[in-house]
């Protein structure tokens, strides 16, 4: 009698059935492996696509950064070239110092004005003892009064400081100097200066003539081509009882005509001057 729930046929060993079951199990395993492989391939494909997209984005971003960097580099190069051109061609002398007052840069005009080479200039300091500078009255000017030193110490712009600098023992160049703090890392001040030697010599010459004219006891006057008084001395002012700013064409022409007539007395000249 067969156990409960089982038939006689099920208790009998069937090699074909057993073989079929093995085949089915093998097919299921193979099918599972295939499915798993396909799934893995799909995952790998999707992962590869994701990586490609990310790499593409990174590559595009990097390319943009490179392009931007190149644009920035070109702008910086253009700005530097422009700065160098302006620096070299600027009609005034330029000196640049660091925060300690060491001279770190100069332009070609500075060489001509100061009479020293660029190499020697850039070995000096703005307050160095090898500078010999004088005031407009000819007295020595101490470093504390120099525009460059004051601008560096006081951190402010010093404008239109006139000074004379000795290029050699008997050669003085007169300069109009402006210095200002330079708000750039590791920089101190920028100093610009122009040659005013000709103007200074004219001023000194005019002052000398004024002193000479003023010291003459005889009345003396200087007129321009339009018969306006440019300069009169104290004797002239006292003699004619006029102010130094007085200029009258009609009065002068009367005086000039009478003086040239050789028939002029002091009283006649005074009367002519007082005629309106």
Phi, psi and omega per residue, in radians:
X1 nan 2.312 -3.112
X2 -1.314 2.558 3.072
X3 -0.979 2.700 -3.096
X4 -1.095 2.373 3.100
X5 1.507 -0.073 -3.141
X6 -2.179 2.596 3.113
X7 -1.707 2.916 3.125
X8 -1.126 -0.666 -3.100
X9 -1.098 -0.595 -3.105
X10 -1.278 -0.372 -3.128
X11 -1.526 -0.205 3.142
X12 -1.528 2.237 -3.128
X13 -1.239 2.212 -3.116
X14 -2.071 1.831 -3.101
X15 -1.044 -0.716 -3.129
X16 -1.102 -0.756 3.140
X17 -1.114 -0.693 3.134
X18 -1.148 -0.682 3.121
X19 -1.129 -0.717 3.133
X20 -1.075 -0.712 3.123
X21 -1.118 -0.707 3.118
X22 -1.080 -0.720 3.124
X23 -1.097 -0.767 -3.129
X24 -1.094 -0.748 3.132
X25 -1.116 -0.698 3.133
X26 -1.117 -0.724 3.128
X27 -1.110 -0.668 3.114
X28 -1.144 -0.713 3.113
X29 -1.115 -0.809 3.127
X30 -1.062 -0.764 3.121
X31 -1.041 -0.750 3.113
X32 -1.091 -0.734 3.121
X33 -1.098 -0.749 3.127
X34 -1.057 -0.828 3.135
X35 -1.045 -0.772 3.141
X36 -1.112 -0.691 3.124
X37 -1.141 -0.777 3.106
X38 -1.075 -0.704 3.114
X39 -1.105 -0.748 3.126
X40 -1.095 -0.738 3.120
X41 -1.079 -0.751 3.128
X42 -1.084 -0.758 3.122
X43 -1.097 -0.796 3.125
X44 -1.075 -0.692 3.126
X45 -1.093 -0.834 3.127
X46 -1.097 -0.713 3.118
X47 -1.116 -0.697 3.109
X48 -1.136 -0.727 3.101
X49 -1.095 -0.716 3.121
X50 -1.116 -0.758 3.114
X51 -1.111 -0.726 3.113
X52 -1.055 -0.721 3.134
X53 -1.128 -0.763 3.130
X54 -1.141 -0.743 3.102
X55 -1.093 -0.705 3.124
X56 -1.083 -0.756 3.114
X57 -1.117 -0.782 3.125
X58 -1.080 -0.724 3.139
X59 -1.113 -0.762 3.111
X60 -1.112 -0.741 3.117
X61 -1.107 -0.756 3.117
X62 -1.127 -0.692 3.106
X63 -1.087 -0.740 3.106
X64 -1.108 -0.708 3.114
X65 -1.114 -0.723 3.112
X66 -1.108 -0.749 3.124
X67 -1.107 -0.782 3.122
X68 -1.108 -0.707 3.115
X69 -1.110 -0.690 3.128
X70 -1.151 -0.711 3.100
X71 -1.096 -0.762 3.122
X72 -1.099 -0.746 3.114
X73 -1.068 -0.727 3.117
X74 -1.127 -0.706 3.116
X75 -1.134 -0.745 3.126
X76 -1.117 -0.713 3.120
X77 -1.128 -0.728 3.112
X78 -1.115 -0.770 3.140
X79 -1.107 -0.718 3.135
X80 -1.153 -0.766 3.109
X81 -1.080 -0.717 3.124
X82 -1.138 -0.744 3.115
X83 -1.061 -0.797 -3.128
X84 -1.105 -0.692 3.139
X85 -1.152 -0.822 3.113
X86 -1.095 -0.742 -3.117
X87 -1.072 -0.736 -3.083
X88 -1.335 -0.582 -3.048
X89 -1.718 -0.053 -3.122
X90 -1.054 2.335 -3.026
X91 -1.269 -0.139 3.111
X92 -1.900 2.751 3.059
X93 -1.228 2.499 3.132
X94 -2.295 2.317 3.042
X95 -2.259 2.335 3.132
X96 -2.105 2.352 3.137
X97 -2.099 2.888 2.989
X98 -1.578 -3.019 -3.057
X99 -1.199 -0.322 3.136
X100 -1.622 -0.028 -3.141
X101 1.609 0.031 3.078
X102 -1.273 2.307 -3.126
X103 -1.353 2.173 -3.055
X104 -2.022 -0.216 -3.118
X105 -2.791 2.467 3.080
X106 -2.507 2.840 3.107
X107 -1.920 2.957 -3.075
X108 -1.042 -0.602 -3.126
X109 -1.093 -0.600 3.127
X110 -1.053 -0.664 3.123
X111 -1.041 -0.774 -3.105
X112 -1.208 -0.708 -3.092
X113 -1.241 -0.722 -3.045
X114 -1.606 -0.276 3.098
X115 1.299 0.413 3.090
X116 -2.289 2.728 -3.115
X117 -1.302 2.838 3.096
X118 -1.053 -0.703 -3.125
X119 -1.109 -0.810 3.126
X120 -1.162 -0.694 -3.140
X121 -1.020 -0.783 -3.041
X122 -1.405 0.075 3.003
X123 -1.728 -0.062 -3.097
X124 -1.726 3.046 2.998
X125 -2.024 2.823 -3.071
X126 -1.208 -0.347 3.116
X127 -2.005 0.418 -3.066
X128 -1.181 2.717 -3.119
X129 -1.267 -0.275 -3.120
X130 -1.397 -0.017 2.998
X131 -1.591 2.323 3.019
X132 -2.051 1.899 -3.004
X133 -2.187 2.456 -3.124
X134 -2.188 2.763 3.070
X135 -1.366 3.042 -3.131
X136 -1.162 -0.355 3.108
X137 -1.570 0.065 3.083
X138 1.635 -0.132 3.129
X139 -1.437 2.746 -3.129
X140 -1.105 2.409 3.089
X141 -1.818 2.040 3.139
X142 -1.238 2.728 -3.100
X143 -0.957 -0.577 -3.119
X144 -1.078 -0.313 -3.141
X145 -1.686 -0.136 -3.123
X146 -1.219 2.436 -3.096
X147 -1.017 -0.749 -3.100
X148 -1.111 -0.750 -3.115
X149 -1.191 -0.750 3.139
X150 -1.125 -0.717 3.140
X151 -1.103 -0.684 -3.131
X152 -1.238 -0.758 -3.098
X153 -1.264 -0.703 -3.037
X154 -1.676 -0.091 3.117
X155 0.937 0.850 3.107
X156 -2.630 2.868 -3.131
X157 -1.377 2.321 3.051
X158 -1.998 2.059 -3.010
X159 -1.972 2.619 2.970
X160 0.899 0.883 3.067
X161 -1.629 2.024 -3.113
X162 -1.640 2.321 -3.108
X163 -2.698 2.751 3.067
X164 -1.899 2.379 -3.137
X165 -2.115 2.273 -3.136
X166 -1.355 2.027 3.015
X167 -1.387 -0.608 3.043
X168 -2.597 -3.001 -3.023
X169 -1.042 -0.686 -3.080
X170 -2.071 0.284 -3.079
X171 -2.115 1.872 -3.132
X172 -1.927 2.274 3.015
X173 -1.872 2.240 -3.141
X174 -1.638 2.293 -3.036
X175 -2.181 2.569 2.915
X176 -1.833 2.050 -2.938
X177 -2.018 2.386 2.993
X178 -2.248 2.313 3.136
X179 -2.289 2.523 -3.111
X180 -2.549 2.575 3.053
X181 -1.056 2.502 -3.133
X182 -1.923 1.841 -3.051
X183 -1.357 1.042 3.105
X184 -2.237 2.482 -3.088
X185 -0.950 2.332 3.108
X186 1.158 0.320 3.081
X187 -2.032 2.674 -3.119
X188 -1.914 -1.343 -3.119
X189 -2.357 2.753 2.960
X190 -2.020 2.312 -3.066
X191 -2.092 2.239 3.065
X192 -2.085 2.539 -3.091
X193 -2.644 2.494 -3.140
X194 -2.169 2.705 -3.082
X195 -1.414 2.080 3.088
X196 -2.087 0.403 -3.067
X197 -1.032 -0.794 -3.116
X198 -1.080 -0.780 3.118
X199 -1.096 -0.726 -3.141
X200 -1.108 -0.726 3.126
X201 -1.131 -0.666 3.100
X202 -1.149 -0.763 3.115
X203 -1.072 -0.770 3.123
X204 -1.118 -0.705 3.132
X205 -1.141 -0.727 3.117
X206 -1.132 -0.728 3.116
X207 -1.080 -0.730 3.127
X208 -1.084 -0.744 3.124
X209 -1.141 -0.656 3.100
X210 -1.097 -0.728 3.113
X211 -1.107 -0.761 -3.142
X212 -1.100 -0.823 -3.124
X213 -1.102 -0.738 -3.115
X214 -1.164 -0.496 -3.086
X215 -1.477 -0.191 3.124
X216 -1.317 2.323 -3.103
X217 -1.343 -0.470 3.135
X218 -1.358 2.553 3.071
X219 -1.028 2.332 -3.102
X220 -2.482 2.433 3.118
X221 -2.436 2.583 3.061
X222 -2.082 2.251 -3.112
X223 -2.115 2.752 3.069
X224 -1.625 -3.068 -3.069
X225 -1.165 -0.327 3.117
X226 -1.693 0.258 3.105
X227 1.155 0.468 3.004
X228 -1.632 2.461 -3.132
X229 -1.272 2.170 3.069
X230 -1.672 -0.603 -3.073
X231 -2.720 2.308 3.010
X232 -2.322 2.602 3.133
X233 -1.636 3.056 -3.070
X234 -1.096 -0.639 3.126
X235 -1.098 -0.713 3.127
X236 -1.139 -0.744 -3.126
X237 -1.083 -0.778 -3.128
X238 -1.219 -0.669 -3.074
X239 -1.163 -0.758 -3.076
X240 -1.677 -0.090 3.122
X241 0.994 0.879 3.136
X242 -2.220 2.804 3.056
X243 -1.517 2.746 -3.064
X244 -1.171 -0.378 -3.127
X245 -1.525 -0.041 -3.091
X246 -1.157 2.372 3.024
X247 -2.592 2.090 -3.112
X248 -2.448 1.996 -3.109
X249 -1.133 -0.816 -3.085
X250 -1.069 -0.794 3.139
X251 -1.087 -0.748 -3.098
X252 -1.162 -0.694 3.132
X253 -1.120 -0.662 3.081
X254 -1.081 -0.829 -3.136
X255 -1.079 -0.767 -3.115
X256 -1.085 -0.753 3.128
X257 -1.120 -0.753 -3.117
X258 -1.214 -0.689 -3.140
X259 -1.092 -0.710 -3.118
X260 -1.284 -0.238 3.127
X261 -1.362 -0.161 -3.133
X262 1.043 0.318 3.115
X263 -2.201 0.714 -3.003
X264 -1.972 2.296 3.016
X265 -1.892 2.876 3.116
X266 -1.009 -0.702 -3.134
X267 -1.110 -0.711 3.131
X268 -1.116 -0.709 3.121
X269 -1.112 -0.757 -3.141
X270 -1.128 -0.735 3.112
X271 -1.093 -0.699 -3.135
X272 -1.141 -0.691 -3.140
X273 -1.133 -0.577 -3.087
X274 -1.431 -0.131 3.093
X275 -1.320 2.262 3.129
X276 -1.510 nan nan
